[in-house]
């Protein structure tokens, strides 16, 4: 499957999403001559507009202030396989940015389109379907967290002996902790089945079947001990 990446500004709480700029998410898919690279160069430029070859953009452009706005900031190419807990963030920066930061890729496409050659490339990419209207993923994450909270309440009602928490920030799952046993991570898939991750993955047609499995596993381990 490979590792996916975003370009994240920790100070501005903004990021560039390669998919929103017609590129793949893998490092070398967007790292070699894509619009993501061009956007990053413009964001980091501390003296744009003072010489030939610079981006020509009018000061009355609605996104003029983005040019050079990342210069001097902490910028991270954040991978979804990255270590958790970096930069004071509980999970990975890759997931945290999409949940809490602003994606400025659509605005940067408008900025880059001030150059006629780049605008031609952007128009061609749109015509071929590589660029589509961008939807802020924060809305999806809000919905996801609400669904996790609903699942957690269902688990608490049916499994009162367990400690049940929601980990929306990192694993996007409901964490079920049964005394002395390995935590189980649960979530509903698009077909309303329950995915259960322990040492491996199991899928159950519903929550009742999953909880019966967890109870039976706990009883078996207690009998052995």
ROSE-4610 file (N, C-alpha, C; in Angstrom, 1 decimal, always signed):
// ROSE-4610
residu = [X/X/X/X/X/X/X/X/X/X/X/X/X/X/X/X/X/X/X/X/X/X/X/X/X/X/X/X/X/X/X/X/X/X/X/X/X/X/X/X/X/X/X/X/X/X/X/X/X/X/X/X/X/X/X/X/X/X/X/X/X/X/X/X/X/X/X/X/X/X/X/X/X/X/X/X/X/X/X/X/X/X/X/X/X/X/X/X/X/X/X/X/X/X/X/X/X/X/X/X/X/X/X/X/X/X/X/X/X/X/X/X/X/X/X/X/X/X/X/X/X/X/X/X/X/X/X/X/X/X/X/X/X/X/X/X/X/X/X/X/X/X/X/X/X/X/X/X/X/X/X/X/X/X/X/X/X/X/X/X/X/X/X/X/X/X/X/X/X/X/X/X/X/X/X/X/X/X/X/X/X/X/X/X/X/X/X/X/X/X/X/X/X/X/X/X/X/X/X/X/X/X/X/X/X/X/X/X/X/X/X/X/X/X/X/X/X/X/X/X/X/X/X/X/X/X/X/X/X/X/X/X/X/X/X/X/X/X/X/X/X/X/X/X/X/X/X/X/X/X/X/X/X/X/X/X/X/X/X/X/X/X/X/X/X/X/X/X/X/X/X/X/X/X/X/X/X/X/X/X/X/X/X/X/X/X/X/X/X/X/X/X/X/X/X/X/X/X/X/X/X/X/X/X/X/X/X/X/X/X/X/X/X/X/X/X/X/X/X/X/X/X/X/X/X/X/X/X/X/X/X/X/X/X/X/X/X/X/X/X/X/X/X/X/X/X/X/X/X/X/X/X/X/X/X/X/X/X/X/X/X/X/X/X/X/X/X/X/X/X/X/X/X/X/X/X/X/X/X/X/X/X/X/X/X/X/X/X/X/X/X/X/X/X/X/X/X/X/X/X/X/X/X/X/X/X/X/X/X/X/X/X/X/X/X/X/X/X/X/X/X/X/X/X/X/X/X/X/X/X/X/X/X/X/X/X/X/X/X/X/X/X/X/X/X/X/X/X/X/X/X/X/X/X/X/X/X/X/X/X/X/X/X/X/X/X/X/X/X/X/X/X/X/X/X/X/X/X/X/X/X/X/X/X/X/X/X/X/X/X/X/X/X/X/X/X/X/X/X/X/X/X/X/X/X/X/X/X/X/X/X/X/X/X/X/X/X/X/X/X/X/X/X/X/X/X/X/X/X/X/X/X/X/X/X/X/X/X/X/X/X/X/X/X/X/X/X/X/X/X/X/X/X/X/X/X/X/X/X/X/X/X/X/X/X/X/X/X/X/X/X/X/X/X/X/X/X/X/X/X/X/X/X/X/X/X/X/X/X/X/X/X/X/X/X/X/X/X/X/X/X/X/X/X/X/X/X/X/X/X/X/X/X/X/X/X/X/X/X/X/X/X/X/X/X/X/X/X/X/X/X/X/X/X/X/X/X/X/X/X/X/X/X/X/X/X/X/X/X/X/X/X/X/X/X/X/X/X/X/X/X/X/X/X/X/X/X/X/X/X/X/X/X/X/X]
num = [1/1/1/2/2/2/3/3/3/4/4/4/5/5/5/6/6/6/7/7/7/8/8/8/9/9/9/10/10/10/11/11/11/12/12/12/13/13/13/14/14/14/15/15/15/16/16/16/17/17/17/18/18/18/19/19/19/20/20/20/21/21/21/22/22/22/23/23/23/24/24/24/25/25/25/26/26/26/27/27/27/28/28/28/29/29/29/30/30/30/31/31/31/32/32/32/33/33/33/34/34/34/35/35/35/36/36/36/37/37/37/38/38/38/39/39/39/40/40/40/41/41/41/42/42/42/43/43/43/44/44/44/45/45/45/46/46/46/47/47/47/48/48/48/49/49/49/50/50/50/51/51/51/52/52/52/53/53/53/54/54/54/55/55/55/56/56/56/57/57/57/58/58/58/59/59/59/60/60/60/61/61/61/62/62/62/63/63/63/64/64/64/65/65/65/66/66/66/67/67/67/68/68/68/69/69/69/70/70/70/71/71/71/72/72/72/73/73/73/74/74/74/75/75/75/76/76/76/77/77/77/78/78/78/79/79/79/80/80/80/81/81/81/82/82/82/83/83/83/84/84/84/85/85/85/86/86/86/87/87/87/88/88/88/89/89/89/90/90/90/91/91/91/92/92/92/93/93/93/94/94/94/95/95/95/96/96/96/97/97/97/98/98/98/99/99/99/100/100/100/101/101/101/102/102/102/103/103/103/104/104/104/105/105/105/106/106/106/107/107/107/108/108/108/109/109/109/110/110/110/111/111/111/112/112/112/113/113/113/114/114/114/115/115/115/116/116/116/117/117/117/118/118/118/119/119/119/120/120/120/121/121/121/122/122/122/123/123/123/124/124/124/125/125/125/126/126/126/127/127/127/128/128/128/129/129/129/130/130/130/131/131/131/132/132/132/133/133/133/134/134/134/135/135/135/136/136/136/137/137/137/138/138/138/139/139/139/140/140/140/141/141/141/142/142/142/143/143/143/144/144/144/145/145/145/146/146/146/147/147/147/148/148/148/149/149/149/150/150/150/151/151/151/152/152/152/153/153/153/154/154/154/155/155/155/156/156/156/157/157/157/158/158/158/159/159/159/160/160/160/161/161/161/162/162/162/163/163/163/164/164/164/165/165/165/166/166/166/167/167/167/168/168/168/169/169/169/170/170/170/171/171/171/172/172/172/173/173/173/174/174/174/175/175/175/176/176/176/177/177/177/178/178/178/179/179/179/180/180/180/181/181/181/182/182/182/183/183/183/184/184/184/185/185/185/186/186/186/187/187/187/188/188/188/189/189/189/190/190/190/191/191/191/192/192/192/193/193/193/194/194/194/195/195/195/196/196/196/197/197/197/198/198/198/199/199/199/200/200/200/201/201/201/202/202/202/203/203/203/204/204/204/205/205/205/206/206/206/207/207/207/208/208/208/209/209/209/210/210/210/211/211/211/212/212/212/213/213/213/214/214/214/215/215/215/216/216/216/217/217/217/218/218/218/219/219/219/220/220/220/221/221/221/222/222/222/223/223/223/224/224/224/225/225/225]
x = [+0.8/+0.0/+0.9/+1.9/+2.8/+2.4/+3.3/+3.1/+2.6/+1.6/+1.0/+1.6/+1.7/+2.3/+1.5/+1.6/+1.1/+2.2/+2.1/+3.1/+2.4/+2.9/+2.2/+3.0/+2.3/+2.9/+2.4/+3.3/+2.9/+2.5/+3.2/+2.9/+1.6/+1.4/+0.2/-1.0/-0.8/-1.8/-2.5/-1.7/-2.2/-1.4/-2.0/-1.3/-1.6/-0.8/-1.0/-1.3/-2.4/-2.9/-2.6/-1.7/-1.4/-2.6/-3.5/-4.7/-5.5/-5.5/-6.2/-5.4/-4.2/-3.4/-3.0/-3.8/-3.7/-2.5/-2.0/-0.8/-1.2/-0.3/-0.5/+0.0/-0.4/+0.0/+1.4/+1.9/+3.2/+4.3/+5.4/+6.4/+6.9/+7.3/+7.9/+6.8/+5.6/+4.5/+4.3/+4.4/+4.2/+5.6/+6.6/+7.9/+8.7/+8.3/+9.0/+8.3/+8.4/+7.9/+6.4/+5.7/+4.3/+3.9/+2.6/+2.1/+2.3/+2.4/+2.7/+4.0/+5.0/+6.4/+6.4/+5.7/+5.6/+4.9/+3.8/+3.1/+4.0/+4.7/+5.6/+6.7/+7.2/+8.2/+7.7/+6.5/+5.8/+5.5/+5.1/+4.8/+6.1/+7.2/+8.4/+9.2/+8.9/+9.7/+9.6/+10.7/+10.7/+10.9/+11.1/+11.3/+10.7/+9.5/+8.9/+8.5/+8.6/+8.1/+9.2/+10.4/+11.5/+12.5/+12.2/+13.1/+12.4/+13.1/+12.6/+12.4/+11.4/+11.2/+10.4/+10.0/+9.2/+7.7/+6.9/+5.4/+4.9/+4.2/+3.6/+2.2/+1.9/+0.5/+0.2/-1.0/-1.4/-1.7/-1.5/-1.7/-3.2/-4.0/-5.5/-6.0/-5.2/-5.6/-6.1/-7.2/-7.7/-6.8/-5.8/-4.9/-3.5/-3.3/-2.0/-1.1/-1.7/-0.9/-0.4/-0.8/-0.3/+1.2/+1.5/+2.8/+3.9/+4.8/+5.8/+5.4/+4.1/+3.6/+4.2/+4.8/+5.4/+6.9/+7.5/+8.9/+9.2/+10.2/+10.6/+9.8/+8.7/+7.9/+8.5/+7.9/+8.2/+7.4/+8.0/+7.3/+7.7/+6.8/+7.0/+6.3/+7.1/+6.4/+6.0/+4.7/+4.2/+3.7/+4.2/+3.8/+2.8/+1.9/+0.9/+1.5/+2.8/+3.4/+4.4/+4.3/+5.2/+4.9/+5.9/+5.8/+4.7/+4.0/+3.0/+3.6/+3.0/+3.4/+4.5/+4.8/+5.7/+5.1/+5.9/+5.4/+4.3/+4.2/+3.2/+1.8/+1.7/+0.5/+0.3/-0.9/-1.0/-0.9/-1.4/-1.3/-0.3/-0.6/+0.4/+0.0/+1.0/+0.7/-0.2/+0.1/-0.7/-2.2/-2.6/-4.1/-4.5/-3.7/-4.1/-4.3/-3.4/-3.6/-4.9/-5.3/-6.6/-7.8/-7.6/-8.7/-8.8/-7.7/-7.7/-7.2/-6.4/-5.7/-6.5/-6.1/-6.8/-6.0/-6.6/-6.0/-6.1/-4.9/-4.9/-4.5/-4.6/-4.3/-5.2/-6.5/-7.4/-7.0/-6.7/-6.3/-4.9/-4.0/-2.7/-2.8/-3.8/-4.0/-4.4/-5.2/-5.6/-4.4/-3.6/-2.3/-1.5/-1.2/-0.3/-0.9/-2.2/-2.9/-2.6/-2.0/-1.6/-0.6/+0.2/+1.2/+0.5/+0.5/-0.2/+0.2/+1.4/+1.9/+1.4/+1.4/+0.9/-0.6/-1.3/-2.7/-3.1/-2.3/-2.6/-2.5/-1.5/-1.3/-2.5/-2.9/-4.0/-5.3/-5.5/-6.7/-6.7/-5.5/-5.4/-5.7/-5.2/-5.4/-6.9/-7.5/-9.0/-9.7/-9.3/-10.0/-9.8/-8.7/-8.5/-9.0/-9.6/-10.2/-9.2/-8.0/-7.0/-7.3/-8.0/-8.3/-9.8/-10.3/-11.7/-12.0/-13.2/-13.6/-13.2/-12.6/-12.0/-13.1/-13.2/-14.1/-13.3/-13.5/-12.8/-13.0/-11.9/-12.0/-12.5/-12.3/-12.7/-14.2/-15.0/-16.4/-16.6/-15.8/-15.8/-15.4/-14.3/-13.8/-14.8/-15.5/-16.6/-17.6/-18.0/-19.0/-18.4/-17.2/-16.5/-16.5/-16.1/-16.1/-17.4/-18.5/-19.8/-20.2/-19.8/-20.1/-19.4/-18.1/-17.4/-18.0/-18.4/-19.1/-20.4/-21.1/-22.3/-22.0/-21.0/-20.5/-20.1/-19.3/-18.8/-20.0/-21.0/-22.2/-22.9/-22.9/-23.5/-22.7/-21.4/-20.5/-20.6/-20.7/-20.8/-22.1/-23.2/-24.5/-24.4/-23.7/-23.7/-22.5/-21.5/-20.3/-19.9/-20.7/-20.5/-19.2/-18.6/-17.4/-16.1/-16.2/-15.0/-14.9/-13.7/-13.5/-13.5/-14.3/-14.5/-14.2/-13.3/-12.9/-12.9/-12.9/-12.9/-11.5/-10.9/-9.6/-9.8/-10.4/-10.6/-9.4/-8.4/-7.2/-6.2/-6.1/-5.0/-5.6/-6.2/-6.6/-8.0/-8.8/-10.2/-10.9/-10.9/-11.6/-12.1/-12.9/-13.4/-12.5/-11.9/-10.9/-11.6/-11.6/-12.3/-11.2/-11.1/-10.1/-10.8/-10.4/-10.9/-9.8/-10.0/-9.0/-7.9/-6.7/-5.6/-5.5/-6.3/-6.3/-5.8/-5.5/-5.1/-6.3/-6.0/-7.0/-7.6/-8.9/-9.5/-9.9/-9.7/-10.0/-11.2/-12.3/-13.5/-13.9/-14.5/-15.1/-16.1/-17.0/-18.0/-17.5/-17.6/-17.2/-18.5/-18.3/-19.4/-20.6/-20.4/-21.6/-22.1/-21.7/-22.2/-21.7/-20.7/-20.1/-19.1/-18.7/-17.8/-16.4/-15.4/-14.0/-13.4/-12.7/-12.1/-10.6/-9.8/-8.3/-7.7/-7.0/-6.3/-4.8/-4.4/-3.1/-3.3/-4.6/-4.9/-6.2/-6.8/-8.1/-9.1/-10.3/-11.5/-12.7/-13.6/-14.8/-16.0/-17.0/-18.2/-19.4/-20.5/-21.7/-22.3/-22.1/-22.7/-22.0/-22.4/-21.7/-21.9/-23.1/-23.4/-22.4/-22.2/-21.3/-19.9/-19.5/-18.1/-17.9/-18.9/-18.8/-18.8/-19.6/-19.6/-18.3/-17.6/-16.3/-15.3/-15.4/-14.5/-14.7/-16.0/-16.3/-15.8/-15.9/-15.5/-14.0/-13.3/-11.8/-11.4/-12.0/-11.6/-11.8/-13.0/-13.3/-12.3/-11.9/-10.9/-9.6/-9.1/-7.8/-7.8/-8.9/-9.0/-9.0/-9.6/-9.6/-8.2/-7.5/-6.1/-5.2/-5.4/-4.5/-4.9]
y = [-1.2/+0.0/+1.3/+1.3/+2.4/+3.4/+4.4/+5.4/+6.7/+7.3/+8.6/+9.8/+10.9/+12.1/+13.4/+14.3/+15.6/+16.6/+17.8/+18.9/+19.7/+19.8/+20.4/+21.5/+22.6/+23.8/+23.7/+23.4/+23.3/+24.6/+25.7/+27.0/+27.7/+27.6/+28.1/+27.2/+25.9/+24.9/+24.8/+24.7/+24.6/+23.4/+22.9/+21.8/+21.8/+21.1/+20.9/+19.4/+19.1/+17.7/+17.4/+16.5/+16.2/+15.9/+15.1/+14.8/+16.0/+17.1/+18.3/+19.1/+18.6/+19.3/+18.4/+17.3/+16.4/+15.5/+15.2/+14.3/+13.2/+12.1/+11.0/+11.4/+10.5/+10.8/+10.2/+9.3/+8.8/+9.8/+9.7/+10.7/+11.1/+10.1/+10.3/+10.5/+10.3/+10.6/+12.1/+12.8/+14.3/+15.0/+14.3/+15.0/+15.2/+14.8/+15.0/+15.8/+17.1/+18.0/+18.2/+18.1/+18.3/+19.7/+20.0/+21.3/+21.5/+20.4/+20.5/+21.1/+20.7/+21.3/+22.8/+23.1/+24.5/+25.4/+24.8/+25.6/+25.8/+24.7/+24.8/+25.9/+25.9/+26.9/+28.3/+28.5/+29.9/+30.2/+29.3/+29.5/+29.9/+29.3/+29.5/+30.7/+31.2/+32.3/+33.6/+34.1/+35.3/+36.6/+36.5/+37.7/+37.6/+37.0/+36.8/+38.2/+38.3/+39.5/+40.5/+40.2/+41.2/+40.9/+39.8/+39.5/+38.7/+38.5/+37.7/+36.3/+35.6/+34.2/+34.0/+35.1/+35.0/+34.9/+34.5/+34.4/+35.8/+36.2/+37.5/+37.4/+38.1/+38.0/+39.4/+39.9/+41.2/+41.2/+42.4/+42.5/+42.4/+42.7/+42.6/+41.2/+40.2/+38.8/+38.3/+37.6/+37.2/+36.4/+35.7/+34.8/+35.3/+36.6/+37.2/+37.0/+37.1/+37.0/+35.6/+34.6/+33.3/+33.2/+34.0/+34.0/+34.3/+33.4/+33.6/+33.5/+33.1/+33.1/+32.0/+31.0/+29.9/+30.0/+31.1/+31.3/+31.4/+30.6/+30.6/+29.8/+29.1/+28.3/+26.9/+26.1/+24.7/+23.9/+23.3/+22.6/+21.1/+20.2/+18.8/+18.0/+17.2/+16.2/+15.0/+15.0/+14.1/+12.8/+11.7/+10.4/+9.7/+8.9/+8.2/+7.0/+6.6/+5.6/+6.2/+7.5/+8.2/+7.8/+8.1/+7.8/+8.7/+8.2/+8.9/+9.8/+10.9/+11.7/+12.7/+12.9/+13.9/+15.3/+16.3/+17.7/+18.0/+17.2/+17.5/+17.0/+16.1/+15.6/+14.2/+13.8/+12.5/+11.3/+11.5/+10.5/+10.9/+10.6/+11.0/+12.4/+13.1/+14.5/+14.3/+13.3/+13.0/+13.1/+12.3/+12.3/+13.6/+14.0/+15.2/+16.4/+16.6/+17.8/+17.7/+16.6/+16.5/+16.6/+16.4/+16.6/+18.0/+18.7/+20.0/+21.2/+20.9/+22.0/+22.4/+23.5/+23.9/+23.5/+22.8/+22.5/+23.7/+24.2/+25.4/+25.1/+23.8/+23.4/+24.1/+24.2/+24.9/+26.4/+27.1/+28.4/+28.6/+27.6/+27.7/+27.4/+26.6/+26.4/+27.7/+28.5/+29.8/+30.8/+30.7/+31.5/+31.1/+29.8/+29.4/+29.7/+29.7/+30.0/+31.4/+32.2/+33.6/+33.5/+32.4/+32.2/+31.5/+32.1/+31.5/+30.1/+29.8/+28.4/+27.4/+27.8/+26.9/+26.8/+27.9/+27.8/+26.9/+26.8/+25.9/+24.4/+24.2/+22.8/+22.5/+23.4/+23.2/+22.9/+23.7/+23.5/+22.1/+21.7/+20.4/+19.3/+19.4/+18.4/+18.3/+19.5/+19.4/+18.8/+19.1/+18.5/+17.0/+16.5/+15.0/+14.3/+15.1/+14.5/+14.3/+14.9/+14.7/+15.7/+16.8/+17.8/+17.8/+17.7/+17.7/+18.7/+19.0/+19.9/+19.3/+20.1/+19.6/+19.7/+18.7/+18.7/+18.7/+19.6/+19.7/+18.4/+17.6/+16.3/+16.5/+17.7/+17.9/+17.5/+17.7/+17.3/+15.8/+15.1/+13.6/+13.1/+13.8/+13.4/+13.6/+14.7/+15.0/+13.9/+13.5/+12.4/+11.1/+10.8/+9.6/+9.6/+10.7/+10.7/+10.5/+11.1/+10.9/+9.4/+8.7/+7.3/+6.5/+6.8/+6.1/+6.3/+7.5/+7.7/+6.9/+6.8/+6.0/+4.5/+4.0/+2.6/+2.4/+3.3/+3.2/+3.1/+3.8/+3.8/+2.4/+1.9/+0.5/-0.5/-0.4/-1.4/-1.3/+0.0/+0.2/-0.5/-0.4/-0.9/-2.5/-3.1/-4.5/-5.2/-4.4/-5.0/-4.1/-4.2/-3.3/-3.5/-4.7/-5.0/-4.4/-3.9/-3.4/-1.9/-1.4/+0.0/+0.4/+1.3/+1.6/+3.1/+3.3/+4.7/+4.9/+6.1/+6.4/+7.0/+6.4/+7.0/+7.5/+8.8/+9.4/+10.0/+10.3/+11.1/+10.2/+8.9/+8.1/+6.9/+5.9/+4.7/+4.7/+5.8/+5.9/+4.6/+4.3/+3.1/+3.3/+2.3/+2.3/+1.2/+1.6/+0.8/+0.1/-1.2/-2.0/-2.7/-2.3/-2.9/-3.8/-5.0/-6.0/-6.4/-6.4/-6.5/-7.6/-7.1/-8.1/-8.6/-8.1/-8.7/-7.6/-8.1/-7.2/-6.3/-5.0/-4.1/-4.6/-4.4/-4.7/-3.3/-3.1/-1.9/-2.2/-1.6/-1.9/-0.7/-0.9/+0.1/-0.5/+0.3/-0.2/+0.1/-0.9/-0.6/+0.0/+0.3/+0.9/+0.0/-1.3/-2.2/-2.5/-1.7/-1.8/-3.1/-3.8/-4.9/-4.3/-5.2/-4.7/-5.3/-4.4/-4.8/-4.8/-5.9/-6.0/-6.3/-5.4/-5.6/-5.9/-7.0/-7.4/-7.6/-8.9/-9.3/-9.4/-9.5/-9.6/-8.9/-9.1/-8.5/-9.6/-9.3/-10.2/-9.3/-9.8/-9.1/-9.9/-9.2/-9.8/-9.1/-9.9/-9.3/-8.2/-8.3/-7.3/-7.2/-6.2/-5.9/-7.1/-7.7/-8.8/-9.9/-10.3/-11.4/-11.1/-9.8/-9.4/-9.5/-9.0/-9.0/-10.4/-11.3/-12.7/-13.3/-13.0/-13.5/-13.0/-11.7/-11.1/-11.7/-11.9/-12.6/-14.0/-14.8/-16.1/-16.2/-15.3/-15.2/-15.0/-14.0/-13.7/-14.9/-15.6/-16.7/-17.9/-18.1/-19.1/-18.8/-17.6/-17.2/-17.3/-16.9/-17.0/-18.5/-19.4/-20.8/-21.4/-20.9/-21.4/-21.0/-19.7/-19.1/-19.6]
z = [+0.0/+0.0/+0.0/+0.8/+0.8/+1.8/+2.1/+3.1/+2.4/+3.0/+2.5/+3.3/+2.7/+3.3/+3.0/+4.0/+3.8/+4.1/+3.6/+4.0/+5.1/+6.3/+7.4/+8.0/+8.2/+8.9/+10.4/+11.3/+12.7/+13.3/+12.8/+13.4/+12.9/+11.6/+11.1/+11.2/+11.5/+11.6/+10.2/+9.2/+7.8/+7.2/+6.1/+5.4/+3.9/+3.1/+1.7/+1.6/+0.9/+0.6/-0.8/-1.1/-2.5/-3.4/-2.9/-3.7/-4.1/-3.3/-3.7/-4.8/-5.1/-6.1/-7.2/-7.4/-8.5/-8.5/-7.3/-7.1/-6.2/-6.2/-5.3/-4.0/-3.0/-1.6/-1.2/-2.0/-1.6/-1.9/-1.1/-1.1/-2.5/-3.3/-4.6/-5.7/-5.3/-6.3/-6.4/-5.3/-5.3/-5.2/-4.7/-4.5/-5.7/-6.9/-8.1/-9.1/-9.0/-10.0/-10.0/-8.9/-8.8/-8.4/-8.5/-8.0/-6.5/-5.8/-4.3/-4.1/-4.9/-4.7/-5.1/-6.2/-6.6/-5.5/-5.0/-3.9/-2.7/-2.3/-1.2/-1.4/-2.6/-2.9/-2.8/-3.2/-3.1/-1.7/-0.9/+0.5/+1.3/+0.9/+1.6/+1.1/+0.0/-0.6/+0.2/+0.6/+1.5/+0.8/-0.6/-1.3/-2.7/-2.8/-4.1/-4.7/-6.0/-6.7/-6.9/-6.6/-6.7/-7.8/-8.6/-9.7/-10.8/-11.9/-13.0/-12.5/-13.0/-12.7/-11.4/-10.7/-9.5/-10.0/-9.0/-9.3/-9.3/-10.4/-10.5/-10.0/-8.9/-8.4/-7.8/-8.1/-7.7/-6.2/-5.6/-4.1/-3.8/-4.8/-4.5/-4.7/-5.0/-5.1/-3.7/-3.7/-2.3/-1.5/-2.1/-1.4/-1.5/-1.8/-1.9/-0.7/+0.5/+1.7/+2.0/+1.3/+1.4/+0.9/-0.1/-0.7/+0.4/+0.6/+1.6/+3.0/+3.3/+4.6/+5.5/+4.9/+5.6/+5.9/+5.4/+5.6/+7.1/+7.5/+8.9/+9.8/+9.3/+10.2/+10.2/+11.2/+11.3/+10.3/+9.3/+8.3/+8.4/+8.3/+8.4/+7.2/+6.6/+5.7/+6.5/+6.8/+7.8/+7.2/+7.6/+7.0/+7.9/+7.3/+8.2/+8.9/+8.7/+9.5/+10.5/+10.7/+11.6/+13.1/+13.9/+15.3/+15.9/+16.9/+17.6/+18.8/+19.1/+20.2/+19.8/+18.6/+18.2/+18.2/+18.4/+18.3/+19.3/+20.4/+21.4/+21.0/+20.0/+19.5/+19.9/+20.5/+21.0/+20.0/+18.8/+17.7/+16.7/+15.5/+14.4/+13.9/+13.4/+12.8/+11.6/+10.8/+9.6/+9.8/+10.8/+11.1/+11.9/+12.8/+13.6/+12.6/+11.7/+10.7/+10.0/+9.6/+8.8/+9.7/+11.0/+11.9/+12.4/+12.5/+13.2/+12.4/+11.4/+10.7/+9.4/+8.8/+7.5/+6.3/+5.4/+4.1/+3.2/+2.8/+1.9/+0.5/+0.1/-1.3/-2.3/-2.1/-3.0/-3.2/-2.1/-2.2/-3.0/-2.7/-3.4/-4.9/-5.3/-6.7/-7.4/-6.7/-7.2/-7.3/-6.3/-6.3/-7.5/-7.7/-8.7/-10.1/-10.2/-11.5/-12.0/-11.1/-11.6/-12.7/-12.7/-13.8/-14.9/-16.1/-17.3/-17.6/-17.5/-17.8/-16.8/-15.5/-14.5/-14.6/-14.9/-15.1/-16.2/-17.3/-18.4/-17.9/-17.1/-16.5/-15.6/-14.8/-13.9/-14.7/-15.7/-16.5/-17.2/-17.7/-18.3/-17.3/-16.1/-15.1/-14.7/-14.6/-14.4/-15.5/-16.7/-17.9/-17.9/-17.4/-17.4/-16.1/-15.2/-14.0/-12.9/-13.0/-11.9/-10.7/-11.0/-10.0/-9.9/-8.7/-8.4/-7.3/-7.1/-6.0/-4.7/-3.8/-2.5/-1.4/-0.6/+0.5/+1.8/+2.7/+3.9/+4.7/+5.0/+5.7/+7.1/+7.7/+9.1/+9.3/+8.4/+8.5/+8.6/+7.9/+7.9/+9.3/+9.8/+11.1/+12.3/+12.2/+13.2/+13.1/+11.9/+11.8/+12.3/+12.0/+12.5/+14.0/+14.6/+16.1/+16.7/+16.1/+16.6/+16.5/+15.4/+15.3/+16.3/+16.6/+17.6/+19.0/+19.3/+20.6/+20.7/+19.6/+19.6/+19.9/+19.2/+19.4/+20.8/+21.4/+22.7/+23.7/+23.5/+24.4/+24.3/+23.1/+22.9/+23.7/+23.6/+24.2/+25.8/+26.3/+27.7/+28.3/+27.5/+27.9/+28.0/+27.0/+26.9/+27.6/+28.0/+28.6/+29.8/+30.8/+32.0/+32.7/+32.6/+33.3/+32.7/+31.5/+30.8/+30.9/+30.7/+30.6/+29.1/+28.7/+27.3/+27.1/+26.2/+25.8/+24.3/+23.9/+22.4/+22.1/+21.1/+20.6/+19.2/+19.2/+17.9/+17.2/+18.1/+17.6/+16.9/+17.3/+16.8/+16.0/+16.6/+16.0/+15.4/+15.7/+15.2/+15.6/+16.9/+17.4/+18.8/+19.2/+20.6/+21.3/+22.3/+23.0/+24.2/+24.2/+25.2/+26.0/+27.3/+28.2/+29.2/+29.2/+30.1/+31.1/+32.3/+33.3/+33.0/+32.9/+32.7/+31.3/+30.4/+29.1/+28.1/+26.9/+25.8/+25.4/+25.2/+24.7/+23.3/+23.1/+21.8/+21.3/+20.0/+19.3/+18.3/+18.6/+17.8/+16.9/+15.8/+15.0/+14.0/+13.5/+12.6/+11.2/+10.2/+8.9/+8.1/+6.9/+6.1/+6.0/+6.2/+6.2/+7.5/+8.5/+9.9/+10.6/+10.0/+10.7/+11.7/+12.6/+13.7/+13.4/+13.2/+13.1/+14.4/+14.8/+16.1/+15.9/+16.5/+16.4/+17.7/+17.8/+19.0/+18.5/+18.6/+18.0/+16.5/+16.0/+14.6/+14.4/+13.2/+12.9/+12.7/+13.3/+13.1/+12.7/+12.0/+11.6/+12.0/+12.6/+13.1/+12.5/+12.3/+11.7/+12.5/+13.8/+14.7/+16.0/+16.8/+18.1/+19.0/+19.1/+20.0/+19.8/+18.5/+18.2/+18.6/+18.4/+18.8/+20.3/+21.1/+22.5/+23.1/+22.5/+22.9/+22.7/+21.6/+21.4/+22.5/+22.8/+23.8/+25.2/+25.5/+26.8/+26.8/+25.8/+25.7/+25.8/+25.1/+25.1/+26.6/+27.2/+28.6/+29.5/+29.4/+30.3/+30.0/+28.8/+28.4/+29.0/+28.9/+29.5/+31.0/+31.6/+33.1/+33.5/+32.7/+33.1/+33.0/+32.0/+31.8/+32.9/+33.3/+34.4/+35.7]
